Amino acid sequence: TAGQRSAFAQKIAGILGHRDQSVQDAYDNAQARNTLNSAYDHYSLQDLLSYDLVDPDSQIFINKQSLGFGLALSPATGSDEEFVQILTSLLTDVLPAGGDLHILLWGSPHIGQGLDQVQTVCSQRGGEFARLVQLQVDHLRNGAHVSLSQSSDFYLRDLKLYIFFSVTKSHKDANIAALVQYREDVANSLKSIKLSSEIVHVETL
C-alpha cells in the first residue's frame, strides 16, 4: 500500500542518514507548539507583549513602560533639498529629545485589493478587453510570489511606511495630550513635503 511504501522509504532514508522533510517538519512544528504551550502555562498572552492598552479616543498606545503613537504613510519615490531639510527638522526640532523613534518599511505580498479595484473598473467594457484585463491581473497577482523577471528578484509588494514614536513614562511629556500634539506636528511636517499620513489604530496594529 501507499502507507507501507512511505514507511519503507522513510526507513531506507534513515539508514542512509537522511530524514524525510515532511517528518522533520512535523517534528519541528510539534516542538514549537510544545514550547508555546509551555509559555502559556506560565504567562498570559498579554504578559508576553510589550503593550497594555490603547486610549480609544486618542489612539495613543499605553505600553508597560512607555506611551507612544504610530503613523502610516506611503513611501516617497524621490527627494530634493527641501525634503531632506524637513525630515532633518522633524528629528531635531519637532520630536522631543529622549524619545524612541522606529521606522518600519513593510512590503506586504497581499496586493489583491488594489488589483481587484483595477479589474472592476477596467473590465466594464466587457468582451475581449475584459479578458485581456483578467490575464494582466492574473500575471501581476502571480508576481507577489514568483519573480516577474528571469534575471533578478522582482516581486510585487504593497509598500507601507510606519513611524512609531514613544517616550518612557518618566519622560516630562509622558501624557496623552503631549503625544497627540507631537503626532499632529509630525503629520503636518510630512504633509508639507506631500507625504500624507494616517493614524495607526489598534485594529491596524
Z-matrix of the N, CA and C atoms (Angstrom, degrees):
N
C 1 1.457
C 2 1.516 1 109.13
N 3 1.363 2 114.83 1 169.80
C 4 1.462 3 119.61 2 -179.64
C 5 1.519 4 110.89 3 -63.44
N 6 1.354 5 115.75 4 -38.72
C 7 1.457 6 119.66 5 179.41
C 8 1.519 7 111.81 6 -63.88
N 9 1.341 8 116.54 7 -41.22
C 10 1.460 9 120.18 8 179.00
C 11 1.518 10 111.09 9 -65.92
N 12 1.351 11 116.36 10 -40.94
C 13 1.465 12 119.86 11 178.37
C 14 1.517 13 110.39 12 -62.17
N 15 1.366 14 116.66 13 -41.18
C 16 1.454 15 120.80 14 -179.94
C 17 1.523 16 110.99 15 -64.23
N 18 1.338 17 116.94 16 -43.70
C 19 1.461 18 120.74 17 178.83
C 20 1.515 19 111.08 18 -64.27
N 21 1.332 20 116.40 19 -39.87
C 22 1.469 21 120.63 20 179.19
C 23 1.526 22 110.67 21 -65.19
N 24 1.343 23 115.91 22 -41.53
C 25 1.460 24 120.40 23 179.94
C 26 1.519 25 110.92 24 -63.70
N 27 1.336 26 116.46 25 -39.78
C 28 1.465 27 120.05 26 179.47
C 29 1.533 28 110.51 27 -67.89
N 30 1.318 29 116.74 28 -36.34
C 31 1.462 30 120.22 29 178.99
C 32 1.519 31 110.33 30 -65.22
N 33 1.330 32 117.36 31 -43.59
C 34 1.459 33 121.97 32 178.26
C 35 1.525 34 110.20 33 -63.51
N 36 1.332 35 115.77 34 -42.24
C 37 1.462 36 120.09 35 178.79
C 38 1.516 37 110.63 36 -61.02
N 39 1.348 38 116.75 37 -38.33
C 40 1.462 39 120.18 38 178.89
C 41 1.514 40 111.54 39 -65.69
N 42 1.351 41 116.81 40 -39.85
C 43 1.463 42 121.11 41 178.94
C 44 1.524 43 110.59 42 -63.50
N 45 1.327 44 116.65 43 -37.62
C 46 1.463 45 121.96 44 -178.74
C 47 1.517 46 112.66 45 -81.96
N 48 1.340 47 116.43 46 -0.81
C 49 1.458 48 119.04 47 177.41
C 50 1.508 49 113.54 48 90.08
N 51 1.314 50 118.92 49 11.62
C 52 1.453 51 123.13 50 178.36
C 53 1.523 52 109.39 51 -110.50
N 54 1.313 53 114.70 52 157.90
C 55 1.467 54 119.13 53 177.56
C 56 1.513 55 108.29 54 -130.78
N 57 1.316 56 115.75 55 132.05
C 58 1.464 57 119.47 56 -179.70
C 59 1.531 58 109.75 57 -56.83
N 60 1.350 59 116.29 58 132.27
C 61 1.465 60 120.04 59 -174.23
C 62 1.515 61 112.32 60 -62.87
N 63 1.342 62 116.65 61 -35.80
C 64 1.463 63 119.18 62 -179.85
C 65 1.525 64 110.61 63 -65.04
N 66 1.345 65 117.07 64 -35.81
C 67 1.457 66 120.75 65 177.31
C 68 1.523 67 109.95 66 -67.36
N 69 1.356 68 115.72 67 -43.74
C 70 1.463 69 120.13 68 179.27
C 71 1.515 70 110.71 69 -62.68
N 72 1.335 71 117.26 70 -42.54
C 73 1.465 72 121.21 71 179.55
C 74 1.521 73 110.68 72 -61.85
N 75 1.330 74 116.91 73 -43.51
C 76 1.459 75 120.43 74 179.73
C 77 1.523 76 110.54 75 -62.80
N 78 1.340 77 115.49 76 -40.08
C 79 1.466 78 119.71 77 178.74
C 80 1.529 79 110.87 78 -64.09
N 81 1.362 80 116.00 79 -46.19
C 82 1.460 81 120.47 80 179.96
C 83 1.521 82 111.56 81 -62.22
N 84 1.332 83 116.59 82 -41.33
C 85 1.464 84 120.32 83 179.65
C 86 1.522 85 111.26 84 -64.67
N 87 1.328 86 116.49 85 -39.84
C 88 1.466 87 120.28 86 178.59
C 89 1.523 88 110.15 87 -64.05
N 90 1.342 89 116.56 88 -41.99
C 91 1.457 90 120.49 89 178.86
C 92 1.519 91 110.79 90 -62.90
N 93 1.344 92 116.71 91 -41.35
C 94 1.464 93 120.76 92 179.78
C 95 1.525 94 110.79 93 -64.65
N 96 1.339 95 117.14 94 -41.54
C 97 1.463 96 120.76 95 179.14
C 98 1.523 97 110.79 96 -64.77
N 99 1.332 98 116.40 97 -40.14
C 100 1.464 99 119.66 98 179.18
C 101 1.521 100 111.08 99 -64.11
N 102 1.331 101 116.97 100 -40.68
C 103 1.466 102 120.94 101 178.98
C 104 1.516 103 110.51 102 -64.23
N 105 1.346 104 116.41 103 -43.86
C 106 1.460 105 120.96 104 -179.85
C 107 1.524 106 111.17 105 -65.65
N 108 1.314 107 116.72 106 -43.91
C 109 1.460 108 120.09 107 179.40
C 110 1.517 109 111.12 108 -63.69
N 111 1.334 110 116.42 109 -35.91
C 112 1.457 111 120.31 110 178.34
C 113 1.527 112 110.64 111 -64.94
N 114 1.342 113 116.37 112 -38.78
C 115 1.464 114 120.02 113 178.02
C 116 1.527 115 110.50 114 -65.61
N 117 1.330 116 116.57 115 -39.76
C 118 1.467 117 120.37 116 179.93
C 119 1.529 118 111.80 117 -68.09
N 120 1.340 119 116.45 118 -23.77
C 121 1.461 120 119.31 119 177.49
C 122 1.525 121 111.75 120 -67.85
N 123 1.322 122 116.29 121 -25.67
C 124 1.458 123 121.33 122 -176.40
C 125 1.526 124 113.22 123 -107.62
N 126 1.359 125 117.04 124 -25.70
C 127 1.458 126 120.47 125 -175.94
C 128 1.527 127 109.36 126 -133.83
N 129 1.335 128 115.47 127 150.39
C 130 1.458 129 119.34 128 170.74
C 131 1.524 130 107.89 129 -82.99
N 132 1.339 131 117.46 130 165.35
C 133 1.458 132 120.89 131 179.02
C 134 1.528 133 110.40 132 -60.06
N 135 1.324 134 116.88 133 -37.61
C 136 1.459 135 120.82 134 179.47
C 137 1.530 136 111.05 135 -62.60
N 138 1.327 137 117.35 136 -35.67
C 139 1.457 138 120.69 137 179.40
C 140 1.529 139 111.69 138 -65.82
N 141 1.336 140 116.63 139 -28.20
C 142 1.453 141 120.92 140 -176.99
C 143 1.521 142 112.31 141 -84.27
N 144 1.331 143 118.11 142 -12.74
C 145 1.459 144 121.97 143 -179.59
C 146 1.523 145 109.96 144 -99.91
N 147 1.340 146 115.27 145 159.42
C 148 1.462 147 119.58 146 -173.71
C 149 1.523 148 113.34 147 -92.36
N 150 1.343 149 117.66 148 0.12
C 151 1.453 150 119.43 149 -179.64
C 152 1.524 151 110.68 150 -121.87
N 153 1.324 152 114.67 151 155.18
C 154 1.458 153 119.89 152 -177.75
C 155 1.521 154 112.09 153 -103.94
N 156 1.344 155 116.30 154 -51.72
C 157 1.462 156 119.99 155 -175.90
C 158 1.519 157 109.73 156 -160.94
N 159 1.320 158 115.16 157 179.43
C 160 1.460 159 121.23 158 178.83
C 161 1.520 160 107.83 159 -134.07
N 162 1.331 161 115.74 160 140.78
C 163 1.454 162 119.69 161 175.75
C 164 1.519 163 108.26 162 -73.30
N 165 1.327 164 119.35 163 119.46
C 166 1.475 165 121.13 164 -172.47
C 167 1.527 166 113.82 165 -66.52
N 168 1.305 167 117.79 166 -28.01
C 169 1.470 168 120.31 167 -178.04
C 170 1.531 169 112.42 168 -80.41
N 171 1.318 170 116.50 169 -43.55
C 172 1.466 171 120.34 170 -175.69
C 173 1.522 172 113.40 171 -97.33
N 174 1.351 173 117.22 172 -17.28
C 175 1.463 174 122.76 173 -174.24
C 176 1.530 175 111.40 174 60.60
N 177 1.330 176 115.82 175 33.06
C 178 1.452 177 121.39 176 171.39
C 179 1.531 178 107.85 177 -88.14
N 180 1.319 179 116.72 178 129.96
C 181 1.454 180 121.33 179 -178.50
C 182 1.524 181 109.80 180 -83.66
N 183 1.313 182 115.26 181 131.81
C 184 1.460 183 121.74 182 179.94
C 185 1.524 184 106.89 183 -109.10
N 186 1.329 185 115.34 184 102.38
C 187 1.450 186 121.14 185 -177.09
C 188 1.523 187 110.73 186 -89.97
N 189 1.310 188 115.87 187 178.06
C 190 1.460 189 119.41 188 -178.26
C 191 1.522 190 111.85 189 -63.19
N 192 1.339 191 116.70 190 -35.89
C 193 1.455 192 119.70 191 -176.65
C 194 1.520 193 112.88 192 -126.78
N 195 1.308 194 117.87 193 6.40
C 196 1.467 195 119.86 194 -175.75
C 197 1.519 196 111.63 195 -156.21
N 198 1.336 197 115.59 196 170.14
C 199 1.456 198 123.71 197 172.15
C 200 1.530 199 107.36 198 -123.41
N 201 1.322 200 117.18 199 146.74
C 202 1.456 201 118.33 200 -178.47
C 203 1.507 202 113.41 201 -164.51
N 204 1.331 203 114.72 202 177.64
C 205 1.469 204 121.75 203 179.24
C 206 1.520 205 109.27 204 -141.92
N 207 1.327 206 114.94 205 165.67
C 208 1.461 207 120.90 206 177.58
C 209 1.514 208 110.89 207 -133.14
N 210 1.330 209 116.14 208 145.36
C 211 1.460 210 123.35 209 174.72
C 212 1.520 211 108.84 210 -128.04
N 213 1.321 212 116.48 211 140.85
C 214 1.459 213 122.05 212 177.04
C 215 1.518 214 109.01 213 -114.71
N 216 1.322 215 117.04 214 136.17
C 217 1.465 216 120.98 215 178.92
C 218 1.515 217 109.83 216 -148.32
N 219 1.320 218 114.97 217 162.15
C 220 1.455 219 119.86 218 177.62
C 221 1.520 220 109.07 219 -81.33
N 222 1.344 221 117.75 220 139.53
C 223 1.462 222 120.12 221 -178.94
C 224 1.529 223 111.74 222 -62.26
N 225 1.322 224 116.32 223 145.43
C 226 1.465 225 121.53 224 177.06
C 227 1.526 226 109.19 225 -75.25
N 228 1.316 227 116.33 226 145.58
C 229 1.468 228 121.30 227 179.78
C 230 1.520 229 112.03 228 -101.70
N 231 1.329 230 117.60 229 -0.02
C 232 1.463 231 121.08 230 179.49
C 233 1.512 232 109.75 231 -173.91
N 234 1.316 233 117.34 232 171.17
C 235 1.455 234 120.21 233 -179.40
C 236 1.522 235 110.01 234 -153.21
N 237 1.334 236 114.98 235 161.80
C 238 1.453 237 121.65 236 173.83
C 239 1.521 238 107.76 237 -136.25
N 240 1.329 239 117.12 238 -171.54
C 241 1.457 240 120.51 239 -176.55
C 242 1.528 241 111.80 240 -63.28
N 243 1.335 242 117.08 241 -39.50
C 244 1.464 243 120.12 242 179.28
C 245 1.527 244 110.45 243 -63.88
N 246 1.322 245 116.11 244 -40.31
C 247 1.460 246 122.12 245 179.42
C 248 1.524 247 110.07 246 -57.95
N 249 1.321 248 116.72 247 -47.47
C 250 1.462 249 121.88 248 -179.22
C 251 1.521 250 110.69 249 -65.58
N 252 1.320 251 117.37 250 -39.49
C 253 1.464 252 121.12 251 -179.90
C 254 1.520 253 111.68 252 -64.08
N 255 1.320 254 117.10 253 -41.71
C 256 1.466 255 120.66 254 179.69
C 257 1.521 256 110.33 255 -65.04
N 258 1.322 257 117.32 256 -43.46
C 259 1.458 258 120.14 257 179.43
C 260 1.526 259 111.18 258 -65.35
N 261 1.337 260 116.34 259 -37.55
C 262 1.462 261 120.03 260 177.17
C 263 1.522 262 110.30 261 -63.92
N 264 1.344 263 115.68 262 -43.75
C 265 1.459 264 120.43 263 178.53
C 266 1.523 265 111.30 264 -63.38
N 267 1.306 266 115.94 265 -34.65
C 268 1.467 267 120.68 266 178.65
C 269 1.530 268 110.60 267 -59.72
N 270 1.322 269 115.56 268 -40.25
C 271 1.458 270 120.35 269 -177.88
C 272 1.526 271 112.84 270 -79.61
N 273 1.336 272 116.38 271 -33.88
C 274 1.467 273 119.17 272 -173.14
C 275 1.522 274 113.96 273 -97.03
N 276 1.336 275 117.65 274 -26.67
C 277 1.467 276 120.44 275 -172.44
C 278 1.525 277 114.15 276 -118.38
N 279 1.324 278 117.34 277 -35.30
C 280 1.462 279 120.13 278 -173.27
C 281 1.523 280 111.25 279 -82.36
N 282 1.310 281 116.95 280 -52.87
C 283 1.458 282 120.69 281 -177.49
C 284 1.530 283 110.37 282 -83.00
N 285 1.324 284 117.77 283 142.09
C 286 1.465 285 121.02 284 -177.27
C 287 1.525 286 112.30 285 -73.76
N 288 1.316 287 115.58 286 151.37
C 289 1.464 288 120.63 287 176.46
C 290 1.521 289 109.41 288 -67.42
N 291 1.313 290 114.81 289 149.34
C 292 1.459 291 119.41 290 177.22
C 293 1.508 292 114.54 291 91.25
N 294 1.342 293 117.67 292 -0.06
C 295 1.461 294 120.41 293 178.93
C 296 1.516 295 111.71 294 -94.83
N 297 1.307 296 116.40 295 169.31
C 298 1.466 297 122.97 296 177.83
C 299 1.519 298 109.20 297 -110.32
N 300 1.326 299 116.05 298 126.24
C 301 1.468 300 122.39 299 179.57
C 302 1.517 301 109.20 300 -115.86
N 303 1.321 302 115.92 301 125.49
C 304 1.465 303 121.32 302 177.53
C 305 1.528 304 108.46 303 -122.07
N 306 1.325 305 116.02 304 132.71
C 307 1.469 306 121.98 305 178.54
C 308 1.521 307 107.83 306 -119.23
N 309 1.315 308 115.53 307 124.55
C 310 1.460 309 121.49 308 -175.74
C 311 1.528 310 109.77 309 -124.57
N 312 1.318 311 116.53 310 122.21
C 313 1.466 312 122.06 311 173.63
C 314 1.515 313 107.76 312 -99.28
N 315 1.323 314 116.00 313 115.73
C 316 1.461 315 121.84 314 -174.87
C 317 1.520 316 109.47 315 -111.83
N 318 1.327 317 115.91 316 122.74
C 319 1.456 318 121.27 317 177.37
C 320 1.515 319 110.06 318 -109.60
N 321 1.316 320 116.93 319 99.07
C 322 1.461 321 120.60 320 -175.94
C 323 1.536 322 110.65 321 -87.41
N 324 1.343 323 118.34 322 136.17
C 325 1.459 324 120.97 323 175.54
C 326 1.522 325 113.02 324 -78.33
N 327 1.322 326 116.81 325 -3.75
C 328 1.471 327 120.57 326 -179.19
C 329 1.534 328 109.15 327 -83.62
N 330 1.321 329 115.32 328 86.14
C 331 1.471 330 121.36 329 -175.69
C 332 1.531 331 112.10 330 -106.50
N 333 1.314 332 115.76 331 6.59
C 334 1.464 333 120.16 332 -173.73
C 335 1.511 334 114.44 333 -62.91
N 336 1.335 335 118.12 334 -36.25
C 337 1.459 336 120.35 335 -176.47
C 338 1.525 337 111.53 336 -61.10
N 339 1.324 338 116.33 337 -46.09
C 340 1.457 339 119.58 338 178.85
C 341 1.515 340 112.45 339 -65.12
N 342 1.327 341 116.81 340 -40.78
C 343 1.460 342 120.29 341 179.39
C 344 1.523 343 111.20 342 -67.17
N 345 1.328 344 117.39 343 -37.01
C 346 1.461 345 120.77 344 178.30
C 347 1.532 346 110.81 345 -62.24
N 348 1.330 347 116.01 346 -39.92
C 349 1.466 348 120.10 347 179.42
C 350 1.520 349 110.99 348 -65.12
N 351 1.329 350 115.91 349 -42.86
C 352 1.468 351 119.91 350 178.27
C 353 1.524 352 110.58 351 -63.33
N 354 1.325 353 116.28 352 -43.98
C 355 1.455 354 120.02 353 -178.51
C 356 1.524 355 111.60 354 -64.15
N 357 1.325 356 117.08 355 -39.87
C 358 1.466 357 120.97 356 -179.83
C 359 1.522 358 111.17 357 -60.49
N 360 1.335 359 115.96 358 -43.46
C 361 1.464 360 120.31 359 -178.09
C 362 1.524 361 111.21 360 -72.71
N 363 1.326 362 116.48 361 -45.70
C 364 1.466 363 120.52 362 -173.49
C 365 1.526 364 113.52 363 -76.11
N 366 1.327 365 117.33 364 -20.03
C 367 1.463 366 119.93 365 -176.68
C 368 1.527 367 113.10 366 -87.83
N 369 1.321 368 116.78 367 -0.60
C 370 1.464 369 119.56 368 -176.30
C 371 1.528 370 112.62 369 -65.55
N 372 1.324 371 116.57 370 -22.09
C 373 1.470 372 119.39 371 178.41
C 374 1.518 373 112.03 372 -74.16
N 375 1.334 374 117.04 373 -19.87
C 376 1.452 375 121.15 374 175.45
C 377 1.521 376 113.94 375 71.08
N 378 1.315 377 115.43 376 -172.05
C 379 1.452 378 122.41 377 175.31
C 380 1.518 379 114.14 378 60.53
N 381 1.329 380 115.95 379 -142.19
C 382 1.463 381 122.56 380 -178.11
C 383 1.517 382 111.92 381 -62.22
N 384 1.324 383 116.35 382 -35.01
C 385 1.454 384 120.19 383 -179.93
C 386 1.529 385 110.89 384 -62.26
N 387 1.326 386 116.53 385 -42.03
C 388 1.460 387 120.79 386 178.61
C 389 1.522 388 111.06 387 -64.20
N 390 1.334 389 116.71 388 -37.10
C 391 1.465 390 120.53 389 178.82
C 392 1.522 391 110.77 390 -65.56
N 393 1.332 392 117.58 391 -41.53
C 394 1.457 393 121.46 392 179.07
C 395 1.528 394 111.53 393 -65.98
N 396 1.316 395 114.94 394 -38.65
C 397 1.465 396 119.47 395 177.20
C 398 1.524 397 109.79 396 -62.60
N 399 1.336 398 117.29 397 -42.38
C 400 1.460 399 121.47 398 179.31
C 401 1.523 400 111.00 399 -60.96
N 402 1.336 401 116.79 400 -42.36
C 403 1.464 402 120.84 401 178.76
C 404 1.527 403 110.92 402 -63.02
N 405 1.332 404 115.83 403 -42.58
C 406 1.458 405 119.88 404 -179.32
C 407 1.532 406 111.58 405 -65.72
N 408 1.321 407 115.81 406 -43.16
C 409 1.459 408 120.37 407 179.81
C 410 1.531 409 110.56 408 -64.28
N 411 1.325 410 117.34 409 -42.37
C 412 1.462 411 120.88 410 178.34
C 413 1.527 412 110.90 411 -61.14
N 414 1.339 413 115.84 412 -39.91
C 415 1.465 414 120.75 413 178.93
C 416 1.524 415 110.80 414 -64.01
N 417 1.322 416 116.87 415 -45.07
C 418 1.461 417 120.91 416 -179.84
C 419 1.525 418 111.22 417 -68.34
N 420 1.322 419 116.87 418 -39.09
C 421 1.459 420 120.24 419 179.36
C 422 1.539 421 110.01 420 -62.38
N 423 1.312 422 116.98 421 -38.39
C 424 1.456 423 121.53 422 177.89
C 425 1.524 424 111.11 423 -65.08
N 426 1.343 425 116.03 424 -25.71
C 427 1.456 426 120.85 425 -179.20
C 428 1.510 427 114.25 426 -69.63
N 429 1.319 428 117.64 427 -7.23
C 430 1.465 429 120.41 428 175.94
C 431 1.523 430 110.83 429 -74.76
N 432 1.339 431 116.83 430 -21.93
C 433 1.461 432 120.05 431 -175.39
C 434 1.526 433 113.37 432 -125.59
N 435 1.328 434 117.20 433 -19.43
C 436 1.462 435 121.98 434 179.30
C 437 1.524 436 108.00 435 -124.30
N 438 1.330 437 116.92 436 130.30
C 439 1.462 438 120.75 437 -177.20
C 440 1.528 439 111.17 438 -57.25
N 441 1.327 440 116.35 439 134.27
C 442 1.459 441 121.23 440 177.92
C 443 1.526 442 111.92 441 -80.26
N 444 1.326 443 116.46 442 -6.40
C 445 1.461 444 121.69 443 177.85
C 446 1.525 445 109.27 444 -117.77
N 447 1.325 446 116.40 445 136.57
C 448 1.459 447 120.29 446 179.52
C 449 1.521 448 111.91 447 -80.64
N 450 1.329 449 117.41 448 -17.05
C 451 1.460 450 120.82 449 -175.06
C 452 1.531 451 113.44 450 -102.07
N 453 1.325 452 117.33 451 -11.03
C 454 1.462 453 119.51 452 -179.01
C 455 1.528 454 109.72 453 -157.14
N 456 1.323 455 115.55 454 170.09
C 457 1.466 456 120.64 455 177.58
C 458 1.526 457 109.32 456 -79.28
N 459 1.309 458 115.94 457 116.82
C 460 1.460 459 121.20 458 -179.23
C 461 1.523 460 108.12 459 -140.70
N 462 1.325 461 114.57 460 91.35
C 463 1.457 462 120.56 461 -177.79
C 464 1.531 463 109.87 462 -109.99
N 465 1.311 464 116.33 463 149.11
C 466 1.458 465 121.05 464 177.85
C 467 1.521 466 109.72 465 -87.79
N 468 1.328 467 115.69 466 134.58
C 469 1.452 468 121.63 467 -179.45
C 470 1.530 469 110.34 468 -138.82
N 471 1.320 470 114.96 469 148.75
C 472 1.456 471 121.55 470 170.18
C 473 1.525 472 106.23 471 -91.29
N 474 1.341 473 116.75 472 101.86
C 475 1.455 474 121.32 473 -173.79
C 476 1.523 475 111.10 474 -87.21
N 477 1.315 476 114.75 475 135.20
C 478 1.457 477 121.44 476 176.36
C 479 1.521 478 108.15 477 -140.87
N 480 1.330 479 115.03 478 136.62
C 481 1.453 480 121.22 479 179.69
C 482 1.526 481 108.80 480 -105.43
N 483 1.314 482 116.27 481 128.77
C 484 1.465 483 121.40 482 -179.54
C 485 1.524 484 109.96 483 -115.61
N 486 1.332 485 115.73 484 135.93
C 487 1.455 486 122.43 485 175.06
C 488 1.525 487 107.57 486 -117.72
N 489 1.319 488 116.15 487 122.98
C 490 1.463 489 121.46 488 177.41
C 491 1.526 490 108.86 489 -120.11
N 492 1.320 491 115.96 490 130.99
C 493 1.462 492 120.91 491 179.52
C 494 1.520 493 109.16 492 -130.49
N 495 1.329 494 116.05 493 139.21
C 496 1.465 495 119.98 494 -179.85
C 497 1.521 496 110.40 495 -147.18
N 498 1.319 497 115.62 496 157.21
C 499 1.463 498 122.72 497 173.56
C 500 1.517 499 107.52 498 -129.98
N 501 1.324 500 116.22 499 148.79
C 502 1.455 501 120.11 500 178.14
C 503 1.526 502 109.47 501 -67.73
N 504 1.318 503 115.78 502 157.94
C 505 1.461 504 119.97 503 -177.93
C 506 1.524 505 112.64 504 -66.83
N 507 1.343 506 116.97 505 -14.10
C 508 1.466 507 120.48 506 176.62
C 509 1.531 508 112.03 507 -89.24
N 510 1.327 509 117.53 508 -5.01
C 511 1.469 510 121.80 509 -179.39
C 512 1.527 511 109.88 510 -70.37
N 513 1.331 512 116.17 511 148.81
C 514 1.468 513 120.32 512 -178.04
C 515 1.526 514 112.38 513 -63.96
N 516 1.328 515 117.95 514 -23.75
C 517 1.460 516 121.49 515 -179.49
C 518 1.529 517 112.79 516 -103.61
N 519 1.307 518 116.05 517 21.49
C 520 1.465 519 120.20 518 -178.46
C 521 1.524 520 111.07 519 -80.19
N 522 1.337 521 115.32 520 66.10
C 523 1.459 522 120.73 521 174.23
C 524 1.516 523 108.77 522 -146.45
N 525 1.302 524 116.59 523 156.68
C 526 1.464 525 121.82 524 -172.57
C 527 1.525 526 111.74 525 -62.38
N 528 1.322 527 117.76 526 -42.68
C 529 1.469 528 120.81 527 -177.98
C 530 1.526 529 111.61 528 -59.97
N 531 1.326 530 116.98 529 -44.06
C 532 1.463 531 120.75 530 -179.02
C 533 1.521 532 111.00 531 -65.45
N 534 1.324 533 117.51 532 -41.45
C 535 1.460 534 120.55 533 -178.43
C 536 1.524 535 111.59 534 -69.93
N 537 1.320 536 117.47 535 -35.17
C 538 1.463 537 120.57 536 175.15
C 539 1.525 538 109.98 537 -61.81
N 540 1.332 539 117.13 538 -41.98
C 541 1.457 540 121.39 539 179.21
C 542 1.530 541 111.13 540 -65.29
N 543 1.326 542 116.96 541 -42.79
C 544 1.456 543 120.28 542 177.83
C 545 1.527 544 110.76 543 -62.95
N 546 1.307 545 116.49 544 -38.83
C 547 1.466 546 119.92 545 179.16
C 548 1.525 547 110.83 546 -63.89
N 549 1.331 548 116.85 547 -41.50
C 550 1.463 549 120.71 548 177.73
C 551 1.533 550 110.88 549 -65.66
N 552 1.333 551 116.93 550 -38.70
C 553 1.464 552 120.46 551 178.94
C 554 1.527 553 111.05 552 -64.35
N 555 1.328 554 116.24 553 -41.15
C 556 1.461 555 120.17 554 177.95
C 557 1.523 556 110.60 555 -64.61
N 558 1.333 557 116.71 556 -44.63
C 559 1.464 558 121.10 557 -179.84
C 560 1.530 559 111.14 558 -61.51
N 561 1.332 560 117.13 559 -40.52
C 562 1.459 561 120.83 560 179.45
C 563 1.526 562 111.21 561 -67.82
N 564 1.326 563 117.12 562 -38.80
C 565 1.462 564 120.52 563 177.76
C 566 1.525 565 110.81 564 -63.36
N 567 1.320 566 115.91 565 -43.03
C 568 1.463 567 120.05 566 178.42
C 569 1.522 568 111.32 567 -65.95
N 570 1.328 569 116.38 568 -37.51
C 571 1.465 570 120.68 569 179.86
C 572 1.520 571 111.51 570 -63.39
N 573 1.343 572 117.10 571 -32.23
C 574 1.456 573 120.72 572 -179.03
C 575 1.525 574 112.13 573 -67.35
N 576 1.329 575 117.87 574 -19.16
C 577 1.464 576 120.57 575 176.08
C 578 1.533 577 110.20 576 -112.47
N 579 1.331 578 114.27 577 28.22
C 580 1.471 579 122.73 578 172.65
C 581 1.535 580 112.81 579 64.61
N 582 1.338 581 116.54 580 33.38
C 583 1.459 582 120.60 581 174.46
C 584 1.519 583 108.38 582 -114.19
N 585 1.310 584 116.14 583 103.17
C 586 1.462 585 119.60 584 178.86
C 587 1.519 586 109.45 585 -78.25
N 588 1.310 587 116.47 586 147.37
C 589 1.465 588 120.98 587 -178.40
C 590 1.521 589 109.60 588 -135.61
N 591 1.302 590 115.38 589 162.75
C 592 1.461 591 121.15 590 176.36
C 593 1.523 592 108.65 591 -140.24
N 594 1.303 593 115.57 592 151.47
C 595 1.455 594 121.29 593 -178.16
C 596 1.529 595 110.03 594 -68.45
N 597 1.312 596 116.73 595 136.57
C 598 1.461 597 121.67 596 173.34
C 599 1.529 598 107.50 597 -80.73
N 600 1.322 599 116.02 598 107.98
C 601 1.466 600 121.22 599 178.72
C 602 1.527 601 109.72 600 -84.20
N 603 1.284 602 115.61 601 162.79
C 604 1.456 603 120.10 602 -176.93
C 605 1.529 604 110.34 603 -61.37
N 606 1.344 605 118.60 604 -33.32
C 607 1.466 606 120.72 605 178.53
C 608 1.538 607 110.67 606 -64.42
N 609 1.338 608 115.69 607 -39.37
C 610 1.473 609 119.82 608 178.44
C 611 1.515 610 110.88 609 -65.08
N 612 1.347 611 115.11 610 -42.20
C 613 1.455 612 119.40 611 -179.60
C 614 1.527 613 110.97 612 -64.20
